[in-house]
Amino acid sequence: MRAHFVLSEIGVGLRRNVTMTLAVVVSVALSLSLLGGSLLAREQVGSMKDFWYDKVQVSIFLCNKYDAEADPAACPRGAVTDEQKQEIEAELNAYDIVDQVWSESAEEAYEHYREQEKDSPLAAVVTPDQMQESFRVKLHDPEKYEAISTAFAGRDGVHSVQDQRALLENLFQLLNGVNIAALGLMALMLVVALLLIVNTVRVSAFSRRRETGIMRLVGASSFYIQAPFILEAAIAGIIGALFACGLLVSGKLFLIDGFLDERIQVIDFVGWDAVLSVMPFILVVGALMPSIAAMFALRKYLKV
């Protein structure tokens, strides 16, 4: 009988405040979908960092005769000598942080340049003697680039030291900025959802103040009186969470698998395992957040 009464009260409350309940469902769905999207975006950025940082290299470009004439400040002692190249390579191989070292001759650099810039008009003008020899260095930990830069930048025979990781930092900063913006919008939507939940519970409690007063007089406990209101909020939150899960599944199915994955093949996008791992968390938040908000609202507004 008690369970039947609580369920009937839940149905009455949802029917009486159907408009506000729908507003709660929509707000919760949008806020939780943004939360899930932010979690997936953070995992995507982490995956991209692990993938690309493992491939980045430190490039040590050596001086040639052309650099010595065109840029004497960078190469004050002229072109690199064979002895200097051997010394640099030996030092690189002696570093514990260095994983592998490759050397690229001026001819190889020229061929790579022509392949990459074959449509550029400069490709027909550039000659092999203008290209720089270089050492390509792969580190065990790309974060320790500064050790290589400090040791070799500015020394005789070295024109410049470049870290490919720096080229990716702007991309990752942009992605992190978008993720932070999504989290901020999610927080705003959560505040809106909480305010709607509080108002919905307040209106529902006010419309049934006579019934709750009678229940209090006949000895009903506070929990028994509050249970229908809390469950109403929880049901609305769970429905919103289900919609949020549906939006995440749709985004993965149509946006990532159906569009981005075919057009941007250099990025390994998050898989279904990541989406499925986020969904239980969204459902739990969708159930707990409205319930807790309803409990606090009832303490203030349920005066019987």
C-alpha positions in Angstrom: 0.0 0.0 0.0 2.8 2.4 0.8 4.6 1.7 -2.4 1.4 2.1 -4.4 0.7 5.4 -2.6 4.2 6.7 -3.3 3.9 5.7 -7.0 0.5 7.3 -7.3 1.8 10.6 -5.8 4.7 10.5 -8.3 2.2 10.2 -11.1 0.1 13.1 -9.8 3.1 15.3 -9.4 4.4 14.6 -12.9 1.0 15.3 -14.4 0.4 18.5 -12.5 3.8 20.0 -13.4 4.3 18.5 -16.8 5.7 21.7 -18.3 8.3 22.3 -15.7 9.2 18.6 -15.7 9.8 18.8 -19.4 12.0 21.9 -18.8 14.0 19.9 -16.2 14.4 17.0 -18.6 15.7 19.2 -21.4 18.1 21.1 -19.1 19.5 18.0 -17.6 19.8 16.3 -21.0 21.8 19.3 -22.4 24.0 19.8 -19.4 24.8 16.1 -19.1 25.5 15.7 -22.8 27.9 18.6 -22.5 29.5 16.9 -19.5 29.8 13.6 -21.4 31.2 15.4 -24.4 33.7 17.2 -22.3 34.9 13.9 -20.7 35.2 12.4 -24.2 37.0 15.4 -25.5 39.5 15.3 -22.6 40.2 11.6 -23.4 40.5 12.4 -27.1 43.1 15.1 -26.4 45.0 12.8 -24.1 45.0 10.0 -26.7 46.2 12.5 -29.4 49.0 13.7 -27.1 50.2 10.1 -26.5 50.0 9.3 -30.2 51.7 12.4 -31.6 54.2 13.0 -28.8 55.5 9.5 -29.4 56.2 10.5 -33.0 57.7 13.9 -32.6 61.4 14.5 -33.1 63.9 17.1 -32.2 65.7 18.4 -35.3 69.3 19.7 -35.1 70.0 21.6 -38.3 73.6 22.0 -39.2 75.3 25.0 -40.9 76.2 24.9 -44.6 78.1 27.3 -46.8 74.9 29.1 -47.8 74.0 29.7 -44.1 77.4 31.0 -43.3 77.0 33.7 -46.0 73.3 34.5 -45.6 73.1 34.2 -41.8 76.5 34.8 -40.3 75.0 35.5 -36.9 73.7 31.9 -36.7 76.8 30.3 -38.2 79.7 32.6 -37.2 82.4 29.9 -37.8 81.2 28.8 -41.2 79.8 25.5 -42.4 79.9 22.4 -40.2 82.9 20.2 -40.4 83.0 16.4 -40.5 84.7 16.4 -37.1 81.9 18.5 -35.6 79.2 16.2 -37.1 80.8 13.2 -35.6 81.2 14.9 -32.2 77.5 16.0 -32.2 76.3 12.5 -33.2 78.5 10.9 -30.5 77.1 13.2 -27.8 73.6 12.5 -28.9 74.0 8.8 -28.7 75.5 9.2 -25.2 72.4 10.8 -23.7 70.1 8.6 -21.7 67.0 10.5 -22.8 67.7 9.9 -26.5 66.0 6.9 -28.0 67.2 7.0 -31.6 69.2 9.3 -33.8 69.0 9.6 -37.6 71.1 11.8 -39.9 69.7 13.4 -43.0 72.1 14.6 -45.7 71.5 17.8 -47.8 70.6 15.6 -50.8 68.0 13.7 -48.8 66.6 16.9 -47.4 66.4 18.3 -51.0 64.4 15.2 -52.1 62.1 15.4 -49.2 61.5 19.1 -49.9 60.7 18.5 -53.5 58.2 15.8 -52.6 56.5 18.0 -50.0 56.6 21.2 -52.0 56.3 19.9 -55.6 53.6 22.4 -56.4 55.5 25.4 -55.0 57.3 27.6 -57.5 60.3 27.7 -55.1 60.9 24.0 -55.7 62.4 24.8 -59.1 64.7 27.4 -57.6 66.1 25.7 -54.5 69.3 23.7 -55.0 70.7 20.8 -52.9 73.6 22.9 -51.6 71.1 25.3 -50.0 69.5 22.5 -47.9 70.8 21.8 -44.4 72.1 18.6 -43.1 70.4 17.6 -39.9 70.1 15.1 -37.1 66.6 13.8 -36.2 66.4 12.8 -32.6 63.7 10.8 -30.9 63.5 11.1 -27.1 62.2 8.7 -24.6 60.3 11.6 -23.0 59.5 14.5 -25.5 59.0 16.7 -22.4 62.8 16.8 -21.9 63.4 18.6 -25.2 65.1 21.5 -23.3 68.0 19.3 -22.4 68.9 18.8 -26.0 68.2 22.4 -27.0 70.4 23.7 -24.2 73.3 21.4 -25.0 73.4 22.0 -28.8 71.8 25.3 -29.6 74.4 27.9 -30.5 77.4 25.6 -30.6 79.8 25.5 -33.6 78.3 23.9 -36.7 74.7 24.1 -35.4 72.3 26.5 -37.1 69.2 25.8 -35.0 67.4 23.3 -32.8 63.7 22.7 -33.4 61.2 20.7 -31.5 58.2 19.4 -33.4 56.3 19.2 -30.2 56.0 22.9 -30.1 54.1 22.8 -33.4 51.4 20.6 -31.7 51.1 22.7 -28.6 48.9 25.3 -30.3 46.5 22.6 -31.5 46.3 21.0 -28.0 45.8 24.4 -26.4 43.0 25.1 -28.7 41.4 21.8 -28.0 41.8 22.3 -24.3 40.3 25.7 -24.6 37.2 24.3 -26.4 36.9 21.7 -23.7 37.1 24.3 -20.9 34.4 26.4 -22.7 32.2 23.3 -23.0 32.7 22.6 -19.2 31.8 26.2 -18.5 28.6 26.0 -20.5 27.9 22.6 -18.9 28.2 24.3 -15.4 25.8 27.0 -16.5 23.3 24.5 -17.8 23.6 22.5 -14.5 22.8 25.7 -12.5 19.7 26.3 -14.7 18.7 22.6 -14.2 19.1 22.9 -10.5 17.0 26.0 -10.3 14.3 24.4 -12.4 14.4 21.3 -10.1 14.1 23.5 -7.0 11.2 25.5 -8.5 9.4 22.3 -9.7 9.7 20.7 -6.3 8.5 23.9 -4.6 5.5 24.2 -6.8 4.7 20.5 -6.4 5.0 20.8 -2.6 2.8 23.9 -2.5 0.1 22.3 -4.7 0.0 19.3 -2.3 0.4 21.1 1.0 -3.0 20.0 2.2 -2.3 16.3 1.6 1.1 16.5 3.2 -0.4 18.3 6.2 -2.9 15.5 6.7 -0.1 12.9 6.3 1.9 14.7 9.0 -1.1 14.7 11.3 -1.7 11.0 11.0 2.0 10.3 11.9 3.7 9.8 8.5 7.5 10.2 8.7 9.4 13.0 7.0 11.0 10.6 4.6 7.6 9.0 3.6 6.3 12.5 2.9 9.4 13.6 0.9 9.9 10.4 -1.0 7.4 11.2 -3.9 8.9 14.6 -4.5 12.5 13.2 -4.5 11.5 10.4 -6.8 9.8 12.8 -9.2 13.0 14.8 -9.5 15.1 11.6 -9.9 12.8 10.3 -12.6 13.1 13.6 -14.5 16.8 13.5 -14.1 17.1 9.9 -15.3 15.0 10.7 -18.4 17.2 13.6 -19.1 20.3 11.4 -18.6 18.9 8.9 -21.1 18.4 11.6 -23.6 22.0 12.8 -23.0 23.3 9.2 -23.6 21.3 9.2 -26.8 22.9 12.4 -27.9 26.4 11.0 -27.2 25.6 7.8 -29.1 24.3 9.9 -32.0 27.3 12.1 -32.0 29.6 9.1 -32.1 27.6 7.3 -34.7 26.9 10.2 -37.1 29.5 12.9 -36.4 32.6 10.9 -35.6 32.1 7.5 -37.4 30.0 8.9 -40.3 31.8 12.1 -41.0 35.1 13.0 -39.2 36.6 9.5 -39.2 36.4 9.3 -43.0 37.7 12.8 -43.6 40.4 13.1 -40.9 42.3 9.8 -41.0 45.4 11.1 -39.2 43.5 11.2 -35.9 42.5 8.1 -34.0 39.1 9.2 -32.6 37.7 7.8 -29.3 36.0 4.4 -29.7 32.7 3.0 -28.4 34.5 1.8 -25.3 35.1 5.4 -24.2 31.4 6.3 -24.9 30.1 3.3 -23.1 32.4 4.0 -20.1 31.0 7.6 -19.8 27.3 6.6 -20.0 27.0 5.0 -16.5 28.5 8.0 -14.9 26.0 10.3 -16.7 23.1 8.1 -15.5 24.3 8.2 -11.9 24.8 12.0 -12.0 21.4 12.3 -13.7 19.7 10.4 -10.8 21.7 11.9 -7.9 21.8 15.5 -8.8 18.0 16.1 -9.0 17.5 13.9 -5.9 19.9 15.9 -3.8 18.6 19.2 -5.1 15.0 18.1 -4.2 16.1 17.1 -0.7 17.5 20.5 0.0 14.5 22.2 -1.6 12.1 20.3 0.6 13.9 21.3 3.8 13.1 24.9 3.0 9.8 24.8 1.2 7.9 21.8 2.6 6.3 23.4 5.6 3.6 21.2 7.0 
